[in-house]
C-alpha cells in the first residue's frame, strides 16, 4: 500500500516509536526491506538517495519502488532522500514519490528556509510530505573523515524551532552526533540535543540520519528522546556484502549470480528485521 509519511509518523509520535527509512541502492535492498516489513507487519519508508545514482538511477529505481509499494501488504512511503535541489525533487514528484527530502543543510539558514518553503508548497499541493534538514552532519562514506568535534555539528534548538515554523515541514532531520557512513570510533551522541529540539518544535517528527552502526541502547535512547524516523543503509549493505564472501566460500564452483542475489537479499532482510523491531519497540 503506497502512502505518504504524515500518517505514518503521526502514529509514531503518538505511540513513541520510530519508523525505519531504508535506501534502495539495488533491487535486492528494496526487496529485503519489503519482505522484512511484511513479515513483521510494520510500515516503513523506502528511499532513493542521489548518492546511489551510479548504482541505480532515479528514473529506473522510482517506478520499481512505487510498484513494490503499491503491491505491498503493509503501508510503504516512497521517499527521496537528501534531494540536493529543486530540480531533482520536482523529478521525484513527477515520478509519483509520496515524500521528498530537501537537504539544504550546507546553505545559510535564510537560503535553506527559502528553498524549503518553495519545495513544501510544491509538495503539499500534491499531498506529498516533506523532510528537511538543519544542522550539518559529518560524512565518512569512504573513510575520508579522520577526527571531528561533534559539538560543531549539533543542531541548535532555537534555529530548529524557527525553521519548522517558517517552512511548515512534516519532518526535520537533526544533527546530534551521528555520522553518515562507517563509524571508525565510538560516536559521541548528545541525547540532550534531541530532547531540547523536541521541546522547541513540539510534535514535529525528528529524523536521525547516520543511523547505522549504533548499539541497540543508542537507538532506544534516541527514540525515547524524540526521534521518530531513522535512516538505515550502510550496515545493511555491509551485511549483504559479507554474505557474498560466505556463499562464494560455500560454493566456489558453479555459483550462479541469481543465487548470490537471492542469498544477499535474505541476509539483508534479516538485518532489516532486526533493526525494524528495535525501532518499533517490538
N, C-alpha and C positions, 0 to 999 in steps of 0.2 A: 504494500500500500504506500503510495507516494504522498508525502505530507511536507509541510514546511516546519521550521524549527520551533515556532512560537508555542504551540500547544504542548509539544514535547518538553520544552524547557520550563514552561509554566508549571507543569506537573512535577518536574524535578525540584523546582523552587518550593512548591507546596509540601513535598514529602521529604526534602532534604537529601537527595542523592544526585549523582552526576550521570549524564549521557555521554557515551563514547563517540568520538569522531575518528573514523578510520579511513586513511587515504587509499585511493585506488591508483596504484602505480603499475598495475597489471591486472589482467582478468583474474588471475589466481588470488590476488589480495582482495579483490572485490567479492569473489565467491566465498572466500574464507570468512569475511565479515558477515555476509548474508546468512551463511549456514550456521555460524555461531549464534547470531541473533535469533534465528528461527528455532534452534534447539533450546535456547533459554527463554524464548518468548519475550524478548526485550526490544524496545525501539532503539534505533541508533542512527548515526549520521554518516553517510557515505560521501567521501570528499575527493575532489581532484585539486591538486596543487600545481601551479605553473612550474614549480621546480622539477616536477616529474614529466614535463612536456617531452623531453627527449626519450622517455621510455614509452609513453602512450600519450598521444596528442589529445587535447580537449575535444576536438572535432570527432575523434574516434571514441574516446572514453565517455563523453557526455551521453550520447544516445544509449550506449550499453548500460551505464549506471541507471539512467532513468527507466529503461526497460526492466532491469533487475528489480528496481524499487517497486514498480507497478505490480510485478508478479509476486513480490514477497508476501509472506504470511504475517509479517509484523510491520509496524509503521517505520518507514525509511525516509529520511530527509536527504536530498541530493544537494550538496553544498560545494561552492567554490571556495577553496582555502587560500588565503594570502593573495587575493587579487591585487596586483600592483597598480592598476589604473582603471579608468572608466571604460576603456575600450574592451578589455578582456571581461569585465563584469557585464557589459552590455551583450557580449557574445554568449556568456553563460545564461543570461536571461532569455536570449533568443532560442537557445537550445532547450529551455524548459527547466533549468535548475530551480529548485524551490527555496534556496537560501544562498546568499553570497557573503563573502568577507572582503572588505576593503582594508588593506594594510597600509595605512599612512603613518606608521609609527616613526619612520625616518624623516617625516616632514616637520615643519614648525607646527605648533599647536593650532594656530589660526588656519593654516592651509589644510591640515588634517580635518578640522571641523568643516571647512567649506566644501571639500571634496566628499566627505562622508555624508553631509546633508544632501548633496546632489544625488548621490547613489541611493540614499534612503528614500528620497522622493520617487526616484525611478522604480525601485524595487517594491515599495509598499503599494504603488499603483497597480502592481501585478500580483499582489498577495504573496510576495516573496520576502522572507526575513533577512535582516542584515546584521552581521557581526562586524565590529571594528576593533581596532587595537590602539591603546595608548600606553606609553612606556615602551622601551626598546629592549628586545631580548637578544642576548648574545647567541652566535651560531658556532657550532662545532661539527658541521655536517661532514667535513673531510679532515677532521683533526687539526684545523688551522688555528684554533684558539689555544693559547698556552696558559695564560693567567688573566684573571679579570676580577674586578671589585663588584660584587653583586649589587651593593647599595647604589652604584652608579646607574643601574638599570631599573630600579624599582619604580613602579607606577605611583604617582602622588595622588592620594585620596581626593584632595580638593580639585585637582585637574580632572580626575575621573568623573566626579560629580558634575562639574561644569560641562565636560564633553558630552556626557549622557543627556543632559538637559538640552543642550544646543542641537544635538544630532538626531534624537529620537531613535537610537539604535535598539535592536532587540536583544543583543548580547555584546559583552565587552571583554575582549582579551586583555589580560593584565600581566605585568611582569613582577614576579616576587622571588626570583632566584633560580628558576628553571632555565634550561638551555636547549636550543634546537640541536638535535643530533645525538652524538655519543658522549656520555659523561666520562671524562678522564679522571676526575676527582669527585669526592662526595659533594653533591650540590648543597649550597648554603641557602636554604629556603627560609623565608620570613612569613609565617602564617599570620602574624600580626598585620602585615600589609593587606592580606586578603580581608581580614576582619574589619580593618579600618575602611577599606574601599566598599565593602558590603554595607557598612553603616552609612557611608556617604552617598551611596547610589540606591539604597532601598532594595527592592526585589529584582533589580536588573540582574539577569543571569551572568555570572562571571565565568570566563573561559581560561583554562590552563593550556598553554602551548608548551612544547618541550616536555610532554608528559611521560615519555618512555623512560625506562631505566630507574624509576623511583621504587622505593620499598612500598609494601602494602600499607605500612603505617603512615608513610608520607602521603599516599593517596587519601587515606581515611582522614588525616588531619586537614588536608586541603579541602576536602568535601565538607567536613564539619565546620570549617571556617567560612565556607560560602561558594566554593567552586561548583558549577553546575554543568559544565561541558569540559571534557578532557580529550585533547587530541593525542592520538597514539599511532605511531607508524614505525619508527626506526627499529625498535627491538622485535617487533613482529617480523619485519623484513630480515633481521639477523637470524631469527628462528627459522625462517624459510630458507635462508642461505645455508645454515648449518645442516638442514635436512638434506640438501643436495650432496654434501660430503658423506652423510650417513648412507644414503641409498646407493651412491657410487661405490662405497666400500663394501656394501652388502652384495651388490651385483655389478662387478666391474665389466663383465662381458654381456653383450646383448641387451644393454639397457636402452629402452626407448624413451624419447623425450616426453611423451604423454604420461609415462609412468613417473617421471621426475616431477612434472607439473602437478599431477594428482597427489603425490606424496607431500610435496611442499604445501599445497592447499590445505591438506589435512593437518599438518603441523602448525601452520599459521592459524587455522581455525581454532585449535586447542589453546593457542596463546591468546587469541582474541577472547575466547570464552573465559579464560582465567581473569583477565582484567575487566571484562564486562561485569562479572559477578562482584568484583571489588567495587566498581563504580556504582553499581545499583544496590549495594548493601544486601546481596542475596547469598 
